[in-house]
């Protein structure tokens, strides 16, 4: 097998993330590329959570797809929820002690989910108990690895000093050991993964012992039928990181000195990562201060205030938090205060889907705040882009003295990938026009150029106000001054348009003479690249136009491609309106009429995108996708 698509399922708070981490590290240690996406409900414990993942022998994967070849189920709900996701010849690891469990007896199943599963069971003439479902799977070519989790935990107790109350915590290790055996992962690689997770001490020893017990039982009865081909990719030095983590890394490399936030999903994890490496005033290193504020209003205003002192700053938030920050952004735009907002998109409106993903905040970012002021809006499509975009955002904010909004969707934030270690020699810091010793005639908002020399508070007397002002910063409502100061601010957009090349704003992938052109942004990238490969197998040549900045918009490139392929150009997005297509119309006078959209809160998978493209080519104008539990 070149690659393995797999699912791990269990209750929220049941150790599922530990299973995924250990297997990811074990795969990576064995030389394979890995990607995993965690999908979970917005509660603390109990609701169904799952990890959708892929290990690849030839590349560092960026896409996820169904069906899967392996399902590791910690509970009955995982089997009921995901049995339709299984490929022919797939393997299911499950707890045979639960065979009598009926779907209606599982309290954590959402009513709508239960109704959907029940309809499928009735259609297939399957009784509601887990045992009947397992028998159906066996009869239809699925390989069932039924293990008594109770007996295995009892065996663990015999070999260690673990008490019965603690034994249930090791169910995640059953999934690790059984999965590793079926896939044929080297035991030393599994040991490496467990050691990274548990460091040392009795807990590590217990997990190592239990993993070996489970692996031996499974391998002796089933062998390693899902063993991957030997790794052939020359990946070099790798990191296993989430999108949140790599944005934090990019900010540190980019010279971040202060981050503000109020905890909100899925943005908070980035600030938590930065807090782990917080430094205060260390000589020769530079400080990094992370402030958790009482709300998002305080978070954005604290960041803006720090920027006026010359501190390189950012704030991180998600949809409802960004809404509260908008007034502060207007103040920053008025006063040419450089600030970065890392905006992690989730399902909205209102509280919406706190732990699910989306791309429905693009228009909000581009048009946020009353009045008009210059800004940049960047959007990252994968971990590599997110790293460099975080650095660029900090540079752009200070070079042009503007707010910069860096869009990262939840899918990218919570996806963990093996990523090549970045070439840090390419990183640079540009702080723009700074006046270290301002003279008596210094004017903070000088009309001489769109970007004025910036003096920090404390260096000289500077006036800032939320009202319209003159060159010195004093309030002024005089019409001629208003025209001058507005022109000065807005001319930054023309300057940015000239200085930020189109190749930075958009990337083109795939065939140069395509049968179909996909147009998208953000996490669509991985699915689009995967779909291009699948379409090629169907005899269809495809191109992907990946937008990386929306202000400034890559209008020349998009216009040029549209002029050649407008009849086969398809907008692909995680929202209802096709917001990137709306902006193509607004900024480039391009009307993309065909759409593939998904707004369930789950990511677009490469296989469903490929299938949707095929339907579009057969005459459909719009496809709304829904795959995913």
Secondary structure by P-SEA (a helix, b strand, c coil): cccccbbbbbccccaaaaaaaaaaaaaaaacccbbbbbbbcccccccbbbbbbccccccccccccccccccccccaaaaaacccccccbbbbbcccccccccccccccccaaaaaaaaaaaaaacccccaaaaaaaaaaabbbbbccaaaaaaaaaaaaccccccccccaaaaaaaaaaaaaacccaaaaaaaaaaaccccaaaaaaaaaaaaaaaaaaaccccccccccccccccccccccaaaaaaaaaaaacccbbbbcccccaaaaaaaaaaacccccccbbbbbbbbcccaaaaaaaaaaaaaaccccbbbbcaaaaaaaaaaaaaaaaabbbbbbbbbbcccccccccccccccccccccccccbbbbbbbbbbccaaaaaaaaaaaaaaaaaccbbbbbbbccccccccccccccccccbbbbbcccccccccccccccccccccccccccccbbbbccccccccccccccaaaaaaaaaaaaaaaaaaaacccccccccccccccccbbbbccccaaaaaaaaaaaaaaacccccccccccccccaaaaaaaaaacccccbbbbcccccaaaaaaaaaccccccccbbbbcccccccaaaaaaaaaaaaacccbbbbbccc
